[in-house]
Amino acid sequence: MQFDTVIHGGTIATADYVTRGDIGIKDGRIAALAETLPGGDRRIDAGGRIVMPGGIEAHAHIAQESSSGVMSADDYLSGSISAAFGGNSSFIPFAAQHRGQSVDEVIATYDARAARSVIDYSYHLIISDPAPEVLEDQLPRAFARGITSFKVFMTYDLMNLGDGGMLDILSVAREHGAITMVHAENNDMVKWMNKRLAAKGLTAPKYHAISRPELAEEEAINRAIQLAKLVDAPLFIVHVSTAGGAEIVRREKFNGAKLFAETCPQYLALTRDDLDRPGMEGAKYICSPPLRDHATQDVLWHHIAQGTFESVSSDHAPYRFDETGKFLNGFDAPYPKISNGMPGIAARLPYLFSEGVAKGRITLEQFVALSSTNAAKTFGCDTKGRIAPGMDADIAIWDPEAQVTVTAADQHDNMDYTPFEGMELTGKPEIVMNRGAVIVENGTLMAQEGQGRFVARQPVDL
């Protein structure tokens, strides 16, 4: 066979094994694996490098309006470029339904926005208005098209469905083989805390962490799991930030629940002390659930190593540090009025490799699983996430010894800051490929706007 590309001499890393060998690529797919392969219109020398599946970012907010009407800073061009520089070859951002919108309208809107992407993409729907026509007609049409996951909220008044609404959604998901993602925080606990803090004039950014206590997450995670068990539906808990929440997930998975979960780099790298920076600098670190403490970080790393989490996702929610983003409601806004979220799509995998693999917290195989393979399995990307004949040639070649200092400029997004600024990391992606085409090489973007394709996904495989 004549290959379009041969990657030779590298260390091939999968979720199951690590070995030396060559990869032959033909027509955008992996065609052969062997100790040595001849030929190739292009031969890429991967000696001393790790060759692994391209990352799949399964939690990002791209070209998305929040419930309060703030548009994220990254569109599908800048967001996909940033993802690619971070070692990702595909991503699954959210397509958000707001009250009164049909799912058909939402999908049409995001199809137009996503046409600029340089990497392959799909969507998780966000459902905030589960009217009968949504549940009975529109969601089944979305599932048939290959959008087989959606997210619901247990907090925020404009998004919270209540327990009954969640049961309706979970029932539809079970019927069609879809998976429900949930943002789990107890809405009334948070509102009660906000009211008491406001009454005392405690509205600086640092009080955001106090307003959303660990118990609010833990109670909601437990309740969401019980609701899903009632209707026997699979559930994915997003951005677990607490030791108690992680332990609930571990226990319920061990006892047989159809349960999946993730955590995020910000909960491993940052703490609530970052919210207490001078002036309004702490606003850069407002996200929900909030940042916790160093003891929690240690526990979360333990759960990552032990397999509690399927993935470590960025929850990239980019709002600029200006009046278009964080300070849409004014530069002296109280913390509940500051736009909620932080960027991180390009930093996710370099941080996880450096702090996980390079420091011995996780194995290289676990890194591949957490960054790509598990997301492909959980969310039905059946041609991605593995290095095997017949799979899409979505590949990242990593220099495991490169020393990198994180800067905002190197994130290649549309943000004016990164919360990981100045961190010293070990390891970075040098070449990233999407369906056999090189999209990033040695710090240069090689992809063209719009070359990404929509990925129709399969039902969740339990």
N, C-alpha and C positions, 0 to 999 in steps of 0.2 A: 504494500500500500504506500502511496505517496502522500506524505503528511503536509498540511499547510504549515504547521509549527511543531517542532520538537523541543521540549524542555528537558535538558539532560544534566546529569550529574548532581541533582539536588537531593535533599532529604524530604521525601514525600511523607506528609503528616496527615493522618485521617483521625476520626474519632475512635477508631479501633486499633490502629497500629501505626508505627513509624518505620520507614524503610528507605533504603537508597534505591534510586531507579530513574527511569525516563518516562515521559508522558508524550504520546503522539496525539495531535489534534487535527481533525479534519472536518470541514464544513460546520465549525462552531461547536463541535462536540468532542469529547474525549473518545478517541478511537482505539488506543492501545496503551498498555502499561507493560514495561519490561525492564530487566536490568540495564540493557542498552538498546537503543533504537537508532537505526541509521536514517539519513535523509532529512527531509523537512525543508520547505522553501525558506523558512527562517529557523535557525537553531539558537535557542536561548540557553546560555551557560548559567546554570543555577548552582554551581559548585560553592559550598559553604553557606548555602541559603536553604530556607525551609519553603517547601512548595505545598500549599494547602488550599482547601476550597475558599473561594472568596467569601467574605463576611456577608451575612444576611441580617440587616438591621430591621428588627421586627417591631420597633416602637419609636416612631418619630412623627412630629407634627410639622408638615411641610405645606406651605400655601394654604394654611388653615386658619379660619377665624375662630377665636375663642367664643365662649358663650356670652362674654361681655363685649364682643365685637372687635377685638384686637386681632389684626392679621399678623401671622408669624413673619419674621424677617426674611426667611428663606423661601423662595419659590422652588419649583421642581428642577430648574437649571442649577441654581447655586447650591441647593440642598443635595442634589445628586452628585455634584462635583465634590462637595465636602465629604460625602460618604465614600466616594471612590478614593480620595486621597487618604482616607482612614482605613483602606483595605477591604472595602465592601464592593461587591459586584451586583447586588440587588438590595431592595428595601421594600418594606410594607408600611407606608405612612397611613394616617387616619383620614377618612373622608367623613366629615362631620355633618350629621343631620341636626338642624335646629328646629325649634318648635314651628309647626305649620308646613315644613318642607316635606316633599315626597322623596322617597329613596331614589326614584328614577331621576329626579332633578339633581340630587346630590351627586350621583354617579356621573351624570353628564357634565356637571361642573368640574369634577376632578379629572375626568378624561381629558378635558381641554387643558387643564393646568399641567397634567402629568405628561403631555405630549412633548415637553421640553427636556425630559429626563435623559441623562447620559448613561444610566444604568437601568436594568430591568426593574419592574415595580408591580406591586399589587396594592390593594387597599384593605384595611380593616374599617368597616363602617362604625360610626358612633351613632347610637340610637338614643334620642332624647324625647321622641314623640311616637310611642308605639300604638298608634291608632289602629283600629281593626283592619283598615285597608293596607296598612304597613305590614302587619303581622300575617295577614291571610294572602296577600297578593304581591306586594312589592319586595319583601324580603326573600320569598321563594324565587322570584325572578333574579335577584342578585346572586343567590346561591347557585342557580343554574348557570350563571355566567362565570362562576369560579371565584366569587368573593365569599369565602366560607368562614369568615370570622367577623365578629363585631364586638364593640365595647359599650359597656353601660357604666353609669356613675351612681355611687351611693352618697355622694356629697354634691355641693353646689345646687342652689335652688332651681336654676334653669336647666339642670341636667339630671337631677336625682329622680329616679323612677319610683321609689318606694318598693317595699318587698313584693307587693302584688304585681307591680309592673315588671319586676325582675323575673318573677315566676312565669309570667306570660312569655317573656322573651326567651327564657331558658327552655320552655316547652317547645317553642318553634325551632330553636336551635337543635334540640334533641331529635325532632322529627326529620330534620333535613341533614343531619350529620355535621352541623356547624359547631364552632367553639365560641363560647362567650367569654370575653375579657372583662374584668371588673376593676375599677378604681374603688378601693375599699377604705373608706373613712366614715365614721359615724357623723352624719350631717348635724344632728341636734347637739351633740357634744361640742363640735366646732363652733356652731352659732352661739351656744351658751358661753363658751370661753371668750369669743370675740366680744360679746356684749359686756361681760364683766371687765375685760381689759380696757375697752373703750370708755367705760364709766370712770375708770381711774386715770384716763389720759395716757395709757401705755400703748402707743400706736407706732413706735419706731420699728424698723425691720426686724430687730432681734426678737420682738414679741411674736413674730409669725411662728417660730418653733414652739413657743409655749402654748399658742392658741390651738395647735393640732397635736395633742398629746399621743404618746404611744398607745394608750388604751383605746383611742378613737380608731386607730388602724386595726388593732388586735380584735376588738369587738366586731368590726365590720367584716374582717376576713373570716372569722368564725361563722358569722351569720350568712355570708355569701355562700360558704361551703355547704351549710345545712340546707339552704334554699336549693342549691344545685343537686344535692343528694335526694331531696324530696321528689324531684322530677327525673332523676337519674340522667343528668346532663353533664357533659364535660365543662370544666371551668378553668380559666387562666387568670391568676392573680397578678396584676401588674405592679411594678415598682415596690416590692416589699422592702420596708425600711427599718423594721424593728426586730429585735431578738424574739419577742413573743410571737409576732406574726410569722416569722420563719419557722418557729417551733410548731405552731399550729399546722402549717403547711406540711412539714415533715411528718407529723403524727398522722394526719389525715391521709396522706399518700401511703404511708406504711400500712394503714388500715384498709386500703383498697379504694379510696375515693378516686374518681376520674379527674385528677387535679394536676395542673401545671402552674408554674410560677417563675418570676424573674426578679432580679434586683438590678441596680444601676451603679455605674462608676461613682456618681456623686455621693452615694451613701457609703462608699468605701474610701473615698479620697478627702472628703470635706466634712466639717462638723458644724454644729449650730453656732460655734464661736465665730465662724465666718460671717454670720448675720450681724455680728456686733462690731463691724468695721466702722471707721470714722465717717461722720456725715451720713450720706445715703448710700455709701458703697455696699452696705449689707444687702441692698435691694437686688444686687446682681445674683445673690444666692438664695432668693426666695423661690421655692418650688414646693409642690405638694405631692405626697407627704413631705414634711420638712426634713432638713438635715438633722442628724442625731448626735452621737458622741463617739469617742474612741472605743469604748467598751463594746458598743453595738457593732462597730466596724469589725472587730475581732470575731464576733459571733457570726456575722454575715459571711466572712471569709471561710469560716468553718463549714457553714451550710453550703457554700459554693463547692468546696472540696468534697463534701459528703454526698452531693447530688440532689440536694433539696430543690435547687433551681435548674430549670431547663436552659436558661439563657441569662446573660448579662447584657441588657439593652441600654441605649443612651437616654431614652425619653427626651430626645432633642426637641426643645420647645424654645425657639430663639426669639427673644424680644430685645431690641436694642436698648442701650442705656440712655434713652432720650425720650422726647415727647411722643414719638411714634410707637414706642414699645413699653418699657417698664413704667414710664411716667406719663402715660396717656391721660391720667387724671390729675396731673400736676406734680411738680418736683418735691412737694412737701406732703404728698398723699399718705394717709395712714396705710399700714401694711395690707389690710384687706383690699385696698384699691390699687395696689401695685401689681402689674401683670406678672402672672405666676408661671415660672418655668425658666430653664437655663439651657444653653446650647451644649453640644457634646458629641455630635455624630462622628466627627473626625477623630476625636480623642478616645473613643470607646475601646477599640481594639489595641492601639498602642499602650494605653493605660493597663488594660487587662493582661497583656503579654508581659509588660515590664513588672508589674506588681504581683502577677500571678505566676507565670512560668519562670521568669528570670530570678525571682526571689523564692522559688520552690514551694509556693503555696498550692499550685495545681500543676498537673502534668501537661505536656504538649497536646496529648490526645484530648484532655479535658478542655483545653483552650479551643481546639477545633470544634468540639461539641457545643460549647457555650457560645461560640461566635457565629456558627453557621449550621452545623448538621442538625442540632436539635430544633432550631427554628424551622428548617425545611421539613422535618418530620411532623412537628406539631401543627404547622400551618399549611400543610399539603402542597409544598413546592416539590413535586416529585421528580423533577429533572435537575435539582440543585442541591448543594450542601454536601456532596460526596465526590471523591475522585475515583471514578470507576468508568469502564467503557459504557458508552451510551448516554452519559450525563452531560449536561451543558458544560462547556469548558470555561467555567467561572473559577478563576484561579488567582491566588495572591502569592507572590514570592517575597518572602520576608528576609531581611538581614537581621539575624538574632542578636548581633553585637553592636549595632549602630547606637550611638549616644545622641539623644535628642532632647533639646530644651523646648518645651511647649510655648508657643507664642500665638497670639490671635491671628496674625497674618498667615501662619502655616495651617490654619483650619480651613482656609479657602471657602468660608461661608460668607453670608452677608451681615455678619455681626461685627460689633465694635469692641467686643471683649470675649475672653474665654475664662471660665472659672478655674481652669487648670493652668493658667498663666504661670510660667517659670518652673513648672515641675520638670525634673530631670528623669527621663525615661530611657530604658534600654530596649532596642528592637523597633523596627519600623518596616512597613511594606514598601518594596522598591518597584515592583511591577504588579499591576492589577489588570486582570483580563475578564471581559464579559462576553460569553459565547465565542471565545477564541480571539476576539479583538482586544488588543492592548489599549486600555483606556487611561492608565497612568503609568509613566515610566520615569524613574529617577527624578521625581519632583516636577514632571511636565505633564500637563493634560494632553492626551492624545485623542480623546473622544470628541465626537461632534454632537452638538445639540440635537436632541430628539432621537438618538440612536437606540435608546432603551425601549423595551417592549413590555406590554402588559402581560403578566403571568396569571393565567387561569389556574386556580388552585383546586386541589381535591378535598373532599370531606376529611375531617380529622380521623387519623388512623389510631384506634385505641388498642 
